[in-house]
Amino acid sequence: MNRRSLSTRDRLRIFTLHGGICHLCGGKVQAGEAWEVSHDTPLELGGADDDANRKPAHRKCHRAHTAAVDLPNIAKAKRREARHLGAKAPLSAPCPVLAPQAGNRSSLANG
């Protein structure tokens, strides 16, 4: 799903709707502090790209949450989907070793 860009008016509306509170840490976003609009449920995991799913977050909080929580969950969901659809190749068994075993050396040398 493509995320649409937000105008300054949209960002301000989301900020005031949530009282300027970071939805990740619960702290107040101070004037001049870097903040981003965060999706509560990531788009890759089926979240909607609408105001009900958009919340303000400190830039640091958002980046840390994305790296530690969202990206691993998205990767896991993609692996699960690939496995479910049969797109992931099954694990192959290791190749048998062709070298003679210790007990068979004498029979190979004589043969």
C-alpha positions in Angstrom: 0.0 0.0 0.0 1.3 3.5 -0.8 1.3 6.0 1.9 0.2 9.4 0.9 2.2 12.5 1.8 0.7 14.7 4.5 0.3 18.4 4.2 1.3 20.7 7.0 -2.4 21.2 7.8 -2.8 17.4 8.1 0.2 17.0 10.4 -1.0 19.9 12.6 -4.5 18.3 12.8 -3.0 14.9 13.9 -0.7 16.6 16.4 -3.5 18.6 18.1 -6.0 15.7 17.9 -3.6 13.7 20.1 -2.6 16.6 22.3 1.0 16.6 21.1 1.7 13.4 23.1 4.1 10.8 21.6 2.1 7.6 21.3 5.2 5.5 21.9 6.7 6.9 25.1 3.8 9.0 26.3 6.0 12.2 26.6 5.0 15.6 25.3 6.5 16.7 22.1 8.0 20.1 22.9 8.1 23.1 20.5 11.0 22.8 18.1 11.5 19.1 18.9 11.6 16.7 15.9 8.6 14.5 15.5 7.0 12.3 12.9 3.6 10.9 12.1 3.6 7.3 13.0 1.2 4.5 12.0 0.0 2.7 15.1 -0.4 -0.5 13.0 2.2 -0.5 10.2 0.9 -0.4 6.6 2.8 -3.5 5.8 0.8 -5.4 8.5 -2.5 -4.3 7.2 -2.8 -0.9 9.0 -4.9 1.7 7.3 -3.4 4.9 5.9 -6.0 7.1 7.6 -6.2 9.4 10.6 -7.4 6.7 13.0 -4.1 4.9 12.5 -1.8 8.0 12.5 -0.3 9.4 15.7 2.5 11.8 16.6 5.8 10.3 17.8 9.2 11.7 18.7 11.6 11.0 15.8 13.9 9.1 18.1 11.0 7.0 19.6 9.6 6.3 16.1 12.9 5.2 14.6 13.7 3.0 17.6 10.3 1.4 17.6 10.4 0.8 13.8 13.8 -0.9 14.0 13.1 -3.0 17.2 9.5 -3.9 16.7 7.9 -3.1 13.4 10.6 -4.4 11.0 11.0 -7.8 12.7 7.3 -8.2 12.8 7.0 -7.3 9.1 9.8 -9.7 8.2 8.1 -12.5 10.2 4.7 -11.8 8.5 6.4 -12.0 5.0 8.1 -15.3 5.9 4.9 -16.7 7.2 3.0 -15.7 4.1 5.7 -17.1 1.8 5.6 -20.4 3.7 1.8 -20.5 3.6 1.7 -19.9 -0.2 4.4 -22.5 -0.8 6.7 -19.9 -2.3 9.6 -20.7 0.1 11.7 -23.6 -1.1 11.9 -26.5 1.3 15.1 -27.0 3.1 17.2 -29.5 1.3 18.9 -32.4 3.0 22.7 -32.2 3.3 24.6 -34.0 0.5 25.9 -37.4 1.7 29.7 -37.5 2.2 31.4 -39.5 -0.5 34.6 -40.1 1.5 34.9 -43.8 2.7 34.2 -44.4 6.3 37.0 -45.7 8.7 35.7 -49.3 8.7 35.6 -49.5 4.9 39.1 -48.3 4.0 40.6 -51.8 3.8 37.9 -53.1 1.5 38.3 -50.1 -0.8 42.1 -50.4 -0.9 41.9 -54.1 -1.9 39.1 -53.7 -4.4 
